[in-house]
Amino acid sequence: MDVRIRAAASHALGLSVLRRCSDVLRPHGIYAMPLKGLWLQSYVYERPEERSITDVDVIVPETAFKQAQGALQSAGFSARNANASEVALYARDLPLPIDLHARLFMPGAFALPTHALFARASAPVELAGAHVVLPDPVDAFCHLVGHFVKSRCRPDDARRTRDFVEVARRFGLSAGHIATRLETAGMARAARYALGHLAAGDALFAEVLAALPHDPAGELLARACSHARMGERMAGVRPSLVGRAAQALPGFLLERSLPAAGKALLLRVVSLSADKPHT
C-alpha cells in the first residue's frame, strides 16, 4: 500500500479511536488532549496523508489519570503495559491503541507540567465527533522537542524535524516566544540538539537558538550528543545491552543541568523498578 494511503487511513482510524475515548471520558467530565501524531495530522499538516501514526496519544489532567484509565478499562480497553506517566490501552475492535498520558515526560524530565499544559489549553472543541481540548501550539512544539530527544532521534531525521517546521509555520510562532517557553520548560539544551540541524538552513530556528541564554556547556553537550547519534548511524551495527543503555544517556544529559540530569536518571531507575507490564 502507498505510504500516503496508509497515512490517510491511519488518520481516519485514529479519529475513530479518539471518538471512542471521548465517548467514554466525557461523561466523567474528562476532556482528553490529543498529542503528537493525531494533533499534527488534524491541525498542522495541510493534508493528513503527509504524516502517519501508529497509535493515538492523549493526555488527561494528572489528577484524572487513574479515573480515566479505569473508565476506559471498564469500557473494554485492556492495558498491555504501563509506567509512571502513561499506559497503552487496546480494544479488540479498534485498530490502533490509545497511549494515555498523565505527564508529557517521565518524572524528573524537563519542566512542562500537566497542570500548566491544561491551563493554556483551548476550550473544549469537537474534532470529528470527539470532544477534546487542544494544546497551546508553543507547548506542543516544546513537547515535540522533548520527545525528539527522549526518543533518541538523530538530528538529521528529516521526517521528525519536519514536524518543527510545520508547527512553526502553521501557527506563525515567533523565535522569541519559542525560546522563552523552551527555557522555562528546561529544554534549552534539548533544543540545541533537536533544532541544531535545522538552524543551519532556516533563519527562524537559528533565531530560536540565538535567543536562548548563553550556555557554553549546553552547546558542547548538544554537539557531543549530535556527533554520537550520527556516529551510531554510520556504524550501522545493532548495539549490545550496554550500548542501548549508552544510547539513552543523551536524553538525560540534555536536561537543563547536570544535577537535573542526575535526578531524572535516578527517578527513571526508580520508576523502572515499579513499572508493571500488563498482558
C-alpha positions as CSV (number, residue, x, y, z in Angstrom):
1,M,0.0,0.0,0.0
2,D,1.2,3.5,-0.8
3,V,2.7,5.4,2.1
4,R,0.3,8.3,1.7
5,I,-2.7,6.0,1.5
6,R,-1.5,4.3,4.7
7,A,-1.1,7.7,6.4
8,A,-4.6,8.8,5.4
9,A,-6.0,5.5,6.6
10,S,-4.2,5.9,9.9
11,H,-5.8,9.4,10.3
12,A,-9.3,8.0,9.8
13,L,-8.6,5.1,12.2
14,G,-7.0,7.4,14.8
15,L,-10.1,9.6,14.8
16,S,-12.3,6.6,15.4
17,V,-10.2,5.7,18.4
18,L,-10.3,9.3,19.7
19,R,-14.1,9.4,19.4
20,R,-14.4,6.2,21.5
21,C,-12.0,7.7,24.0
22,S,-14.0,10.9,24.2
23,D,-17.4,9.0,24.4
24,V,-16.0,7.1,27.5
25,L,-14.3,10.0,29.3
26,R,-16.7,12.9,28.6
27,P,-19.5,11.6,30.9
28,H,-16.9,11.7,33.7
29,G,-16.1,15.4,32.9
30,I,-12.7,14.5,31.5
31,Y,-11.6,16.1,28.2
32,A,-8.5,14.4,26.7
33,M,-5.9,16.4,24.8
34,P,-4.6,14.8,21.6
35,L,-0.8,14.9,21.2
36,K,1.8,14.5,18.6
37,G,0.7,12.5,15.5
38,L,-3.1,12.8,15.5
39,W,-2.9,16.5,16.5
40,L,-0.3,17.1,13.8
41,Q,-2.4,15.4,11.2
42,S,-5.6,17.2,12.2
43,Y,-4.3,20.8,12.9
44,V,-0.8,21.2,11.4
45,Y,-0.2,19.4,8.2
46,E,-2.2,20.6,5.2
47,R,-3.2,17.0,4.4
48,P,-3.4,14.1,6.9
49,E,-1.6,11.8,4.5
50,E,1.6,13.7,5.0
51,R,2.0,12.3,8.5
52,S,1.4,8.7,9.6
53,I,0.5,7.5,13.1
54,T,0.7,4.1,14.8
55,D,-1.2,5.0,18.0
56,V,-3.4,7.7,19.4
57,D,-1.6,9.8,22.1
58,V,-3.7,11.7,24.5
59,I,-3.1,13.3,27.9
60,V,-5.6,14.0,30.6
61,P,-5.2,16.1,33.8
62,E,-2.8,14.2,36.1
63,T,-5.5,14.1,38.9
64,A,-7.9,12.4,36.5
65,F,-5.4,9.8,35.1
66,K,-6.4,6.8,37.3
67,Q,-10.1,7.6,36.8
68,A,-9.7,7.9,33.0
69,Q,-7.7,4.6,32.9
70,G,-10.4,2.9,35.0
71,A,-13.2,4.2,32.8
72,L,-11.5,3.0,29.6
73,Q,-10.8,-0.4,31.0
74,S,-14.4,-0.7,32.2
75,A,-15.4,0.2,28.6
76,G,-13.5,-2.8,27.2
77,F,-9.9,-1.5,26.8
78,S,-7.1,-3.6,28.2
79,A,-3.8,-2.4,29.4
80,R,-0.7,-4.0,27.8
81,N,2.0,-2.0,29.6
82,A,2.2,0.9,31.9
83,N,4.7,3.2,33.7
84,A,4.6,6.2,36.0
85,S,3.5,8.5,33.2
86,E,1.4,6.5,30.7
87,V,-0.5,3.4,29.8
88,A,-1.1,1.7,26.5
89,L,-4.8,0.7,26.1
90,Y,-6.1,-1.7,23.5
91,A,-9.7,-2.5,22.4
92,R,-10.4,-5.7,20.3
93,D,-12.5,-3.8,17.7
94,L,-10.1,-0.8,17.3
95,P,-7.1,-1.0,15.1
96,L,-4.9,1.5,17.0
97,P,-4.1,1.7,20.7
98,I,-4.7,4.7,23.0
99,D,-1.5,5.9,24.6
100,L,-3.0,7.6,27.7
101,H,-0.6,10.0,29.4
102,A,-0.6,11.6,32.9
103,R,2.5,13.6,32.1
104,L,4.3,14.6,28.9
105,F,7.5,13.0,30.2
106,M,8.7,10.7,32.9
107,P,9.1,12.1,36.4
108,G,12.1,14.5,36.7
109,A,12.3,15.0,32.9
110,F,12.2,18.6,31.8
111,A,9.7,21.1,33.4
112,L,6.5,21.2,31.4
113,P,3.9,20.0,34.0
114,T,0.5,18.7,33.0
115,H,-1.4,21.4,35.0
116,A,0.4,24.1,33.0
117,L,-0.4,22.4,29.8
118,F,-4.1,22.3,30.6
119,A,-4.1,25.9,32.0
120,R,-3.0,27.1,28.5
121,A,-5.2,24.6,26.6
122,S,-8.2,25.6,24.4
123,A,-11.8,25.4,25.5
124,P,-13.4,22.1,24.5
125,V,-13.8,21.7,20.8
126,E,-15.2,19.0,18.5
127,L,-12.9,17.0,16.3
128,A,-14.6,14.6,14.0
129,G,-17.2,13.8,16.7
130,A,-14.7,13.7,19.6
131,H,-14.9,16.4,22.3
132,V,-11.3,17.4,23.2
133,V,-9.1,20.3,24.3
134,L,-6.2,21.4,22.2
135,P,-2.6,22.2,23.4
136,D,-1.2,25.7,23.1
137,P,0.9,25.5,19.9
138,V,4.1,26.5,21.7
139,D,3.6,23.8,24.4
140,A,3.0,21.3,21.5
141,F,6.3,22.5,19.9
142,C,8.2,22.0,23.2
143,H,6.7,18.6,23.6
144,L,8.0,17.6,20.2
145,V,11.4,18.8,21.1
146,G,11.5,16.8,24.3
147,H,10.1,13.7,22.6
148,F,12.6,14.1,19.8
149,V,15.4,13.9,22.4
150,K,13.9,11.2,24.6
151,S,13.1,9.0,21.6
152,R,16.8,9.0,20.5
153,C,16.1,10.6,17.2
154,R,19.1,11.6,15.1
155,P,19.5,15.4,14.5
156,D,19.2,14.8,10.7
157,D,15.9,12.8,10.9
158,A,14.0,14.8,8.3
159,R,10.7,13.2,9.0
160,R,10.8,14.2,12.6
161,T,12.4,17.6,12.2
162,R,9.7,18.5,9.6
163,D,7.2,18.5,12.5
164,F,9.1,21.5,14.0
165,V,9.0,23.3,10.7
166,E,5.3,22.7,10.1
167,V,4.1,23.7,13.6
168,A,6.1,26.9,13.5
169,R,4.7,27.7,10.0
170,R,1.1,26.8,10.7
171,F,0.8,28.9,13.8
172,G,3.3,31.7,12.9
173,L,5.3,31.1,16.0
174,S,8.0,33.7,16.8
175,A,11.6,32.8,17.7
176,G,11.4,34.7,21.0
177,H,8.2,33.0,22.1
178,I,9.5,29.6,21.3
179,A,12.9,30.3,23.0
180,T,11.2,31.7,26.2
181,R,9.0,28.6,26.6
182,L,11.8,26.2,25.9
183,E,13.9,27.9,28.6
184,T,11.1,27.9,31.1
185,A,10.4,24.2,30.3
186,G,14.1,23.3,31.0
187,M,14.6,22.4,27.3
188,A,17.2,24.8,26.1
189,R,19.9,22.1,25.8
190,A,17.4,19.7,24.3
191,A,16.5,22.4,21.7
192,R,20.2,22.9,20.8
193,Y,20.3,19.2,19.9
194,A,16.9,18.9,18.2
195,L,16.9,22.2,16.2
196,G,20.7,22.4,15.5
197,H,20.5,20.7,12.1
198,L,17.5,22.9,11.1
199,A,19.2,26.1,12.3
200,A,22.0,25.7,9.7
201,G,19.5,26.4,6.9
202,D,16.4,28.0,8.5
203,A,16.6,31.6,9.9
204,L,13.7,31.0,12.4
205,F,15.4,28.1,14.1
206,A,18.8,29.9,14.1
207,E,17.0,32.8,15.8
208,V,15.5,30.4,18.4
209,L,18.9,29.1,19.3
210,A,20.4,32.6,19.4
211,A,17.6,33.7,21.7
212,L,18.3,31.0,24.3
213,P,20.5,32.0,27.3
214,H,24.3,31.7,26.8
215,D,25.3,28.2,27.8
216,P,28.7,27.0,26.6
217,A,28.4,23.7,28.5
218,G,25.0,23.1,27.0
219,E,26.2,23.8,23.5
220,L,29.1,21.4,24.0
221,L,26.8,18.7,25.3
222,A,24.4,19.2,22.4
223,R,27.2,18.9,19.8
224,A,28.6,15.8,21.6
225,C,25.2,14.1,21.6
226,S,24.7,15.0,18.0
227,H,28.1,13.5,16.9
228,A,27.3,10.4,19.0
229,R,24.0,9.9,17.3
230,M,25.4,10.4,13.8
231,G,28.2,8.0,14.7
232,E,25.7,5.3,15.7
233,R,24.1,5.7,12.3
234,M,27.4,5.4,10.5
235,A,28.4,2.3,12.5
236,G,25.3,0.6,11.3
237,V,25.5,-2.2,14.0
238,R,22.9,-3.3,16.4
239,P,24.1,-2.2,19.9
240,S,24.5,-4.5,22.8
241,L,22.5,-4.1,26.0
242,V,25.3,-1.9,27.3
243,G,25.2,0.0,24.0
244,R,21.5,0.5,24.2
245,A,21.8,1.9,27.7
246,A,24.5,4.3,26.4
247,Q,22.2,5.4,23.7
248,A,19.7,6.6,26.3
249,L,22.2,8.8,28.0
250,P,21.7,11.9,25.7
251,G,18.1,12.1,26.8
252,F,19.3,12.7,30.3
253,L,22.4,14.7,29.5
254,L,20.3,17.3,27.6
255,E,18.3,18.2,30.7
256,R,18.6,21.8,31.9
257,S,21.7,21.0,34.0
258,L,23.8,18.0,35.0
259,P,22.3,17.9,38.5
260,A,18.8,17.8,36.9
261,A,20.1,15.1,34.5
262,G,21.2,13.0,37.5
263,K,17.9,13.5,39.2
264,A,16.0,12.5,36.1
265,L,18.1,9.4,35.7
266,L,17.7,8.3,39.3
267,L,13.9,8.8,39.1
268,R,13.9,6.8,35.9
269,V,15.7,3.9,37.5
270,V,13.3,4.0,40.5
271,S,10.2,4.1,38.1
272,L,11.5,1.2,36.1
273,S,11.6,-0.9,39.2
274,A,8.0,0.0,39.9
275,D,6.7,-0.4,36.3
276,K,4.1,-3.2,35.9
277,P,3.8,-4.7,32.5
278,H,0.3,-5.9,31.7
279,T,-0.7,-8.8,29.5
